[in-house]
């Protein structure tokens, strides 16, 4: 197993640029200098490239990552015929993710933070102080996914790498105007779990985001931003896929730029958002208009109202499921988070090509897509409630504000893959 020294890896690209550290945390922080962005440039950093690929594998599952954004670039699992399919949206060329950041900025496959989703007006108050961070969306009316250069555009360090697991580390030295220093590790592991009455082995991807606020109280709400296509692009969209959100009986009301209004609503009051029983994604998609100005589709924050025995600490109960009639692939998502942002690619317009490797697998499928169309993919961001830091009436402070005396902030997710007939 490949293992960088803990401190050299833990303190991200700074350690890679300046050499291995053995000093205490305080010394490492002070060594960063007055410019917190000095060691967080895009592109190559020292002798380690952020576009080097790291592949992990277990029986019937194979995943590839790059340090740029601690990003998943491909995930292969078997379909109903036993053929491996890549169900992750992205690019074959790792350097294309940098081009994407500078153009479309899709966030394909990345970790987003320090605060995922949107912050109204890019501002919030903590301990009597007001903080202003860069507004990067809607002409300056909000901050999306951490600011102009969020975690998705940072070069993470490979802390640990083995045949079935990879861990990336990143030290955020008050970047983008957030208070305090935060250290985060993103660990991805592939394995097999025993499921069903006959004890079948099924593939699992486990994602763990662990953050520590080292110096000050600060908002922390990370998320993974993986785009999924369980059809493996063998069709032009995924509207015929079935989705089930068994605990998502409520959602957060938003205005026409997707900022929370402060109100909470029930999916019963707006049936297009009701997935508490399984239904095809496309059944009501044209009737769903609560995802921003002139929108048609889904980009909504759901709240998990779990039964008592399936609470936040019981993360082995699926909170979201989706399955494809084309490939037969089913994905069950479990998490310890209090909510889920679901986005069904309403912003895609058919200009980004499907990976050539995916097109090659589909060369005999006459209905296969060559471009990523609207409704051709879906994102499940396991996270707490959007802009909870600006809505104290929800009481989400204990899940979103953390300091040096707080326990580690953990976003835990499992993705179980099986086949349905």
VEXZA-679246 format. One record per residue (C-alpha): residue number from 1; x, y, z. Coordinates in steps of 0.001 Angstrom, whole numbers, plus 500000, padded with zeros to 6 digits. Layout:
<rs>
+-----+--------+--------+--------+
: seq :     px :     py :     pz :
+-----+--------+--------+--------+
: NUM :      X :      Y :      Z :
...
+-----+--------+--------+--------+
</rs>
This chain:
<rs>
+-----+--------+--------+--------+
: seq :     px :     py :     pz :
+-----+--------+--------+--------+
:   1 : 500000 : 500000 : 500000 :
:   2 : 501180 : 503450 : 499050 :
:   3 : 501081 : 505810 : 502021 :
:   4 : 502415 : 509349 : 502159 :
:   5 : 503507 : 510545 : 505556 :
:   6 : 500424 : 511749 : 507399 :
:   7 : 501512 : 515330 : 507811 :
:   8 : 502922 : 515687 : 504318 :
:   9 : 499592 : 514494 : 502971 :
:  10 : 497393 : 516085 : 505555 :
:  11 : 498467 : 519590 : 504861 :
:  12 : 497617 : 519347 : 501178 :
:  13 : 499393 : 520988 : 498331 :
:  14 : 501294 : 523275 : 500701 :
:  15 : 503179 : 520262 : 502009 :
:  16 : 503802 : 519020 : 498489 :
:  17 : 505115 : 522392 : 497394 :
:  18 : 507361 : 522985 : 500396 :
:  19 : 508297 : 519494 : 501597 :
:  20 : 507230 : 517149 : 504359 :
:  21 : 506161 : 518556 : 507716 :
:  22 : 506746 : 517187 : 511171 :
:  23 : 505766 : 520336 : 513038 :
:  24 : 502608 : 520823 : 515120 :
:  25 : 499431 : 522050 : 513457 :
:  26 : 499954 : 525616 : 514659 :
:  27 : 503412 : 525729 : 513063 :
:  28 : 502055 : 524394 : 509802 :
:  29 : 499294 : 526999 : 509763 :
:  30 : 501715 : 529834 : 510467 :
:  31 : 504001 : 528609 : 507700 :
:  32 : 501320 : 529254 : 505076 :
:  33 : 502172 : 532944 : 504994 :
:  34 : 500035 : 536000 : 504430 :
:  35 : 498663 : 534911 : 501057 :
:  36 : 496308 : 531985 : 501689 :
:  37 : 496043 : 531276 : 497953 :
:  38 : 499785 : 531094 : 497308 :
:  39 : 499948 : 527317 : 497303 :
:  40 : 496549 : 526554 : 495841 :
:  41 : 497112 : 527266 : 492166 :
:  42 : 495484 : 525383 : 489346 :
:  43 : 497595 : 523022 : 487283 :
:  44 : 500734 : 521190 : 488307 :
:  45 : 501991 : 521614 : 491865 :
:  46 : 505575 : 520558 : 492395 :
:  47 : 506327 : 517051 : 491133 :
:  48 : 502793 : 515801 : 491853 :
:  49 : 500196 : 516355 : 489160 :
:  50 : 496587 : 516965 : 490218 :
:  51 : 495573 : 515135 : 487037 :
:  52 : 497235 : 511840 : 487871 :
:  53 : 494625 : 509070 : 487942 :
:  54 : 494159 : 506712 : 490886 :
:  55 : 492106 : 503574 : 490302 :
:  56 : 490636 : 501364 : 493011 :
:  57 : 488812 : 498098 : 492488 :
:  58 : 486926 : 495257 : 494135 :
:  59 : 484799 : 492482 : 492692 :
:  60 : 482462 : 493972 : 490056 :
:  61 : 483375 : 497594 : 490777 :
:  62 : 486149 : 499833 : 489473 :
:  63 : 486512 : 503551 : 490253 :
:  64 : 489003 : 506186 : 489088 :
:  65 : 489824 : 509534 : 490701 :
:  66 : 492087 : 512566 : 490315 :
:  67 : 493366 : 514929 : 493049 :
:  68 : 491937 : 517974 : 491249 :
:  69 : 488759 : 518464 : 493251 :
:  70 : 489174 : 515015 : 494897 :
:  71 : 487115 : 513978 : 491920 :
:  72 : 485520 : 510747 : 490703 :
:  73 : 486095 : 510437 : 486945 :
:  74 : 484631 : 506993 : 486211 :
:  75 : 482742 : 504187 : 487943 :
:  76 : 482262 : 500788 : 486351 :
:  77 : 479680 : 498272 : 487573 :
:  78 : 477990 : 495348 : 485768 :
:  79 : 474676 : 495694 : 483973 :
:  80 : 471926 : 493063 : 483623 :
:  81 : 473989 : 491241 : 480986 :
:  82 : 477099 : 491182 : 483157 :
:  83 : 478887 : 493809 : 481048 :
:  84 : 480716 : 496594 : 482857 :
:  85 : 479244 : 500052 : 482296 :
:  86 : 480662 : 503451 : 483233 :
:  87 : 477783 : 505250 : 484961 :
:  88 : 479661 : 508421 : 485994 :
:  89 : 479449 : 511531 : 483826 :
:  90 : 482653 : 513387 : 483025 :
:  91 : 485697 : 513335 : 480772 :
:  92 : 488219 : 510719 : 479686 :
:  93 : 491067 : 513267 : 479673 :
:  94 : 491691 : 514374 : 483285 :
:  95 : 492957 : 517794 : 482180 :
:  96 : 489578 : 518459 : 480604 :
:  97 : 488219 : 519050 : 484114 :
:  98 : 490366 : 522178 : 484347 :
:  99 : 488982 : 523384 : 481025 :
: 100 : 485491 : 522669 : 482339 :
: 101 : 486154 : 524794 : 485447 :
: 102 : 487115 : 527680 : 483191 :
: 103 : 484114 : 527309 : 480867 :
: 104 : 480975 : 525296 : 481703 :
: 105 : 481909 : 524757 : 485361 :
: 106 : 479720 : 521697 : 485794 :
: 107 : 481419 : 520456 : 489014 :
: 108 : 481492 : 516959 : 487429 :
: 109 : 482453 : 514380 : 490071 :
: 110 : 484040 : 516812 : 492540 :
: 111 : 483877 : 517562 : 496259 :
: 112 : 482267 : 520980 : 496706 :
: 113 : 482806 : 523265 : 499690 :
: 114 : 483648 : 524758 : 502120 :
: 115 : 479897 : 525255 : 501978 :
: 116 : 477930 : 523337 : 499358 :
: 117 : 474874 : 524708 : 497602 :
: 118 : 473848 : 528374 : 497920 :
: 119 : 474391 : 531167 : 500447 :
: 120 : 472087 : 534157 : 500100 :
: 121 : 473986 : 537320 : 499137 :
: 122 : 477246 : 535526 : 499924 :
: 123 : 477034 : 536620 : 503544 :
: 124 : 476440 : 535175 : 507009 :
: 125 : 476946 : 536055 : 510684 :
: 126 : 478907 : 534052 : 513252 :
: 127 : 479636 : 535133 : 516834 :
: 128 : 478527 : 538687 : 516094 :
: 129 : 480772 : 539104 : 513047 :
: 130 : 479515 : 539401 : 509467 :
: 131 : 481428 : 537598 : 506731 :
: 132 : 481246 : 538357 : 503023 :
: 133 : 482407 : 535729 : 500562 :
: 134 : 482555 : 536007 : 496768 :
: 135 : 479170 : 535872 : 495053 :
: 136 : 479587 : 533751 : 491947 :
: 137 : 476033 : 533246 : 490699 :
: 138 : 472951 : 535212 : 489638 :
: 139 : 474768 : 538511 : 489122 :
: 140 : 476098 : 538621 : 492644 :
: 141 : 472980 : 537596 : 494531 :
: 142 : 474413 : 534402 : 496027 :
: 143 : 477425 : 532163 : 496472 :
: 144 : 477355 : 528662 : 494957 :
: 145 : 479497 : 525756 : 496192 :
: 146 : 482013 : 527757 : 498199 :
: 147 : 482864 : 530778 : 496066 :
: 148 : 484723 : 531589 : 492884 :
: 149 : 487410 : 528981 : 493566 :
: 150 : 485815 : 526288 : 495683 :
: 151 : 487096 : 522891 : 496742 :
: 152 : 486258 : 521522 : 493292 :
: 153 : 489064 : 523661 : 491796 :
: 154 : 491695 : 522924 : 494441 :
: 155 : 494567 : 520483 : 494233 :
: 156 : 494092 : 517907 : 496955 :
: 157 : 496922 : 515755 : 498277 :
: 158 : 496887 : 511972 : 498091 :
: 159 : 497193 : 510984 : 501744 :
: 160 : 496695 : 507241 : 501283 :
: 161 : 496258 : 504916 : 498304 :
: 162 : 495685 : 501168 : 498171 :
: 163 : 494052 : 498711 : 495800 :
: 164 : 490567 : 499422 : 497134 :
: 165 : 490752 : 502861 : 498768 :
: 166 : 492108 : 506357 : 498187 :
: 167 : 492150 : 509341 : 500553 :
: 168 : 492693 : 512953 : 499556 :
: 169 : 493511 : 515763 : 501995 :
: 170 : 493026 : 519518 : 501747 :
: 171 : 493903 : 522376 : 504102 :
: 172 : 491656 : 525410 : 503659 :
: 173 : 493471 : 528407 : 505141 :
: 174 : 490496 : 530819 : 505335 :
: 175 : 490064 : 530662 : 501566 :
: 176 : 487322 : 532639 : 499815 :
: 177 : 486839 : 534761 : 502930 :
: 178 : 485509 : 532011 : 505197 :
: 179 : 486673 : 532318 : 508810 :
: 180 : 489353 : 530032 : 510188 :
: 181 : 491353 : 527061 : 508987 :
: 182 : 489645 : 523791 : 508055 :
: 183 : 491303 : 520499 : 507230 :
: 184 : 489316 : 517923 : 505231 :
: 185 : 489917 : 514355 : 504140 :
: 186 : 487884 : 512691 : 501401 :
: 187 : 488077 : 508893 : 501483 :
: 188 : 486689 : 506686 : 498726 :
: 189 : 486512 : 502917 : 499210 :
: 190 : 485124 : 500124 : 497051 :
: 191 : 483988 : 496815 : 498515 :
: 192 : 481367 : 494090 : 498325 :
: 193 : 478495 : 493647 : 500743 :
: 194 : 476225 : 490679 : 501360 :
: 195 : 472616 : 491408 : 500410 :
: 196 : 469360 : 489554 : 499929 :
: 197 : 468011 : 486250 : 501152 :
: 198 : 470614 : 484283 : 499226 :
: 199 : 473619 : 486279 : 500429 :
: 200 : 474589 : 487766 : 497076 :
: 201 : 477734 : 489892 : 496943 :
: 202 : 476993 : 493333 : 495541 :
: 203 : 479426 : 496199 : 494850 :
: 204 : 479555 : 499251 : 497099 :
: 205 : 481216 : 502644 : 496892 :
: 206 : 481715 : 504371 : 500267 :
: 207 : 482446 : 508105 : 500446 :
: 208 : 483496 : 509762 : 503688 :
: 209 : 484166 : 513478 : 504009 :
: 210 : 485744 : 514340 : 507367 :
: 211 : 486465 : 517971 : 508283 :
: 212 : 487971 : 519648 : 511341 :
: 213 : 487679 : 523351 : 512131 :
: 214 : 491121 : 524104 : 513566 :
: 215 : 491054 : 527754 : 514638 :
: 216 : 487631 : 529480 : 514558 :
: 217 : 483921 : 528840 : 514408 :
: 218 : 482937 : 528501 : 510757 :
: 219 : 480295 : 527065 : 508447 :
: 220 : 481153 : 523620 : 507068 :
: 221 : 478831 : 521780 : 504701 :
: 222 : 480578 : 519673 : 502093 :
: 223 : 479009 : 517482 : 499428 :
: 224 : 479995 : 515204 : 496576 :
: 225 : 478844 : 516375 : 493171 :
: 226 : 478836 : 513193 : 491098 :
: 227 : 476677 : 513162 : 487988 :
: 228 : 475116 : 509758 : 487376 :
: 229 : 473699 : 508101 : 484278 :
: 230 : 472594 : 504563 : 485090 :
: 231 : 471559 : 504095 : 481447 :
: 232 : 475275 : 504472 : 480618 :
: 233 : 474161 : 506879 : 477862 :
: 234 : 472470 : 504102 : 475924 :
: 235 : 469493 : 506484 : 475672 :
: 236 : 469221 : 510224 : 475139 :
: 237 : 467872 : 510945 : 478644 :
: 238 : 467067 : 509155 : 481893 :
: 239 : 463415 : 510147 : 482162 :
: 240 : 462373 : 506478 : 482154 :
: 241 : 464546 : 505683 : 485173 :
: 242 : 462658 : 505176 : 488436 :
: 243 : 463549 : 507202 : 491541 :
: 244 : 462488 : 506669 : 495136 :
: 245 : 463053 : 509079 : 498044 :
: 246 : 461236 : 507255 : 500861 :
: 247 : 461960 : 509816 : 503612 :
: 248 : 461692 : 513004 : 501520 :
: 249 : 458227 : 514162 : 502583 :
: 250 : 459320 : 517813 : 502792 :
: 251 : 461362 : 520210 : 500715 :
: 252 : 462817 : 523690 : 501179 :
: 253 : 460953 : 526510 : 499432 :
: 254 : 463134 : 528602 : 497118 :
: 255 : 462713 : 531793 : 495117 :
: 256 : 463342 : 532171 : 491380 :
: 257 : 467134 : 532139 : 491822 :
: 258 : 466980 : 529070 : 494087 :
: 259 : 467560 : 530863 : 497388 :
: 260 : 465491 : 529587 : 500336 :
: 261 : 462527 : 531756 : 501260 :
: 262 : 462654 : 530480 : 504836 :
: 263 : 459562 : 528325 : 504396 :
: 264 : 459329 : 524532 : 504359 :
: 265 : 456719 : 522689 : 502328 :
: 266 : 455426 : 519159 : 501896 :
: 267 : 455721 : 517188 : 498682 :
: 268 : 452067 : 516297 : 499155 :
: 269 : 451281 : 519948 : 498455 :
: 270 : 453342 : 519863 : 495234 :
: 271 : 453013 : 516393 : 493641 :
: 272 : 455769 : 516797 : 490998 :
: 273 : 458279 : 516657 : 493885 :
: 274 : 456692 : 513614 : 495510 :
: 275 : 458998 : 510604 : 495209 :
: 276 : 458008 : 509038 : 498526 :
: 277 : 456755 : 506156 : 496410 :
: 278 : 458773 : 505048 : 493382 :
: 279 : 457974 : 506790 : 490108 :
: 280 : 459679 : 507501 : 486817 :
: 281 : 461789 : 510648 : 486882 :
: 282 : 460144 : 511937 : 483730 :
: 283 : 456547 : 511337 : 484740 :
: 284 : 456014 : 514805 : 486217 :
: 285 : 459193 : 516520 : 485089 :
: 286 : 457448 : 518883 : 482665 :
: 287 : 455099 : 519968 : 485458 :
: 288 : 457867 : 520795 : 487914 :
: 289 : 458717 : 524500 : 487912 :
: 290 : 460343 : 525056 : 491309 :
: 291 : 464000 : 524969 : 490247 :
: 292 : 464630 : 528592 : 489388 :
: 293 : 463389 : 531152 : 486891 :
: 294 : 461652 : 529610 : 483865 :
: 295 : 462813 : 526152 : 484957 :
: 296 : 461322 : 522813 : 484059 :
: 297 : 462764 : 519928 : 486026 :
: 298 : 464414 : 519242 : 489352 :
: 299 : 467007 : 521182 : 491326 :
: 300 : 465496 : 520921 : 494770 :
: 301 : 466562 : 520450 : 498378 :
: 302 : 464663 : 517634 : 500081 :
: 303 : 464477 : 517100 : 503848 :
: 304 : 464767 : 513607 : 505292 :
: 305 : 462086 : 512846 : 507882 :
: 306 : 463218 : 509410 : 508995 :
: 307 : 461482 : 507024 : 511378 :
: 308 : 463033 : 506909 : 514829 :
: 309 : 465096 : 503787 : 514161 :
: 310 : 466512 : 505128 : 510904 :
: 311 : 467936 : 508345 : 512284 :
: 312 : 471074 : 510216 : 511327 :
: 313 : 473331 : 507672 : 513008 :
: 314 : 471707 : 504750 : 511168 :
: 315 : 473223 : 505328 : 507763 :
: 316 : 472516 : 501844 : 506378 :
: 317 : 468915 : 502658 : 505437 :
: 318 : 468675 : 503876 : 501812 :
: 319 : 467483 : 507466 : 501555 :
: 320 : 467455 : 507498 : 497745 :
: 321 : 467195 : 504788 : 495101 :
: 322 : 467277 : 504931 : 491323 :
: 323 : 467200 : 502179 : 488723 :
: 324 : 467439 : 501987 : 484953 :
: 325 : 465202 : 499925 : 482671 :
: 326 : 467919 : 500095 : 480005 :
: 327 : 470869 : 498555 : 481865 :
: 328 : 469021 : 497129 : 484872 :
: 329 : 471506 : 498892 : 487159 :
: 330 : 470089 : 500013 : 490502 :
: 331 : 471797 : 502385 : 492938 :
: 332 : 470805 : 502722 : 496615 :
: 333 : 472199 : 505706 : 498522 :
: 334 : 472491 : 505772 : 502305 :
: 335 : 473815 : 508734 : 504269 :
: 336 : 474015 : 510327 : 507707 :
: 337 : 472994 : 513706 : 506302 :
: 338 : 469737 : 515546 : 506979 :
: 339 : 468863 : 516312 : 503382 :
: 340 : 469487 : 515805 : 499697 :
: 341 : 469775 : 518173 : 496745 :
: 342 : 468511 : 516475 : 493581 :
: 343 : 469451 : 517971 : 490201 :
: 344 : 468400 : 516235 : 486985 :
: 345 : 470719 : 518119 : 484648 :
: 346 : 468268 : 520809 : 483607 :
: 347 : 471266 : 523011 : 482791 :
: 348 : 472769 : 520638 : 480244 :
: 349 : 472075 : 521525 : 476616 :
: 350 : 473721 : 518864 : 474485 :
: 351 : 477006 : 520686 : 473876 :
: 352 : 479300 : 518553 : 476080 :
: 353 : 480226 : 515224 : 474444 :
: 354 : 479695 : 511921 : 476204 :
: 355 : 483048 : 510330 : 477096 :
: 356 : 484518 : 508600 : 474060 :
: 357 : 485056 : 505502 : 476208 :
: 358 : 481321 : 505437 : 476936 :
: 359 : 480497 : 506005 : 473276 :
: 360 : 482770 : 503102 : 472338 :
: 361 : 480876 : 500798 : 474684 :
: 362 : 477642 : 501908 : 473029 :
: 363 : 478733 : 501648 : 469408 :
: 364 : 476098 : 498980 : 468711 :
: 365 : 473266 : 500872 : 470476 :
: 366 : 471325 : 502889 : 467890 :
: 367 : 469632 : 505015 : 470588 :
: 368 : 472863 : 505874 : 472408 :
: 369 : 473624 : 509517 : 473156 :
: 370 : 476767 : 511227 : 471935 :
: 371 : 476169 : 514427 : 473893 :
: 372 : 474988 : 515169 : 477430 :
: 373 : 471451 : 516381 : 476918 :
: 374 : 468991 : 518032 : 479246 :
: 375 : 467572 : 515377 : 481631 :
: 376 : 470424 : 513005 : 480668 :
: 377 : 471922 : 512687 : 484157 :
: 378 : 471231 : 513244 : 487825 :
: 379 : 473131 : 514535 : 490869 :
: 380 : 472434 : 513506 : 494467 :
: 381 : 474145 : 515886 : 496902 :
: 382 : 473892 : 514436 : 500407 :
: 383 : 474114 : 517448 : 502697 :
: 384 : 472352 : 519456 : 505360 :
: 385 : 469706 : 522087 : 504640 :
: 386 : 470572 : 524666 : 501993 :
: 387 : 471551 : 528073 : 503455 :
: 388 : 470754 : 526911 : 506964 :
: 389 : 473317 : 529401 : 508270 :
: 390 : 470983 : 532233 : 507196 :
: 391 : 467801 : 530606 : 508453 :
: 392 : 468246 : 530230 : 512235 :
: 393 : 464544 : 529432 : 512664 :
: 394 : 465309 : 525960 : 511287 :
: 395 : 467723 : 525210 : 514129 :
: 396 : 470463 : 523760 : 511908 :
: 397 : 473385 : 525528 : 513610 :
: 398 : 474625 : 522341 : 515297 :
: 399 : 474831 : 520667 : 511882 :
: 400 : 476454 : 523577 : 510034 :
: 401 : 478610 : 525672 : 512415 :
: 402 : 481747 : 524104 : 513884 :
: 403 : 484827 : 525211 : 515794 :
: 404 : 488043 : 523895 : 517356 :
: 405 : 486093 : 522292 : 520225 :
: 406 : 483615 : 520559 : 517914 :
: 407 : 483850 : 516906 : 516966 :
: 408 : 484871 : 516095 : 513395 :
: 409 : 482296 : 516957 : 510741 :
: 410 : 481466 : 513750 : 508866 :
: 411 : 479460 : 513374 : 505675 :
: 412 : 479101 : 509612 : 505224 :
: 413 : 477601 : 508032 : 502124 :
: 414 : 477313 : 504533 : 500694 :
: 415 : 476301 : 503681 : 497149 :
: 416 : 475159 : 500082 : 496672 :
: 417 : 474795 : 498711 : 493153 :
: 418 : 472641 : 495810 : 492082 :
: 419 : 470688 : 494647 : 489042 :
: 420 : 466913 : 494593 : 488620 :
: 421 : 465077 : 492728 : 485883 :
+-----+--------+--------+--------+
</rs>
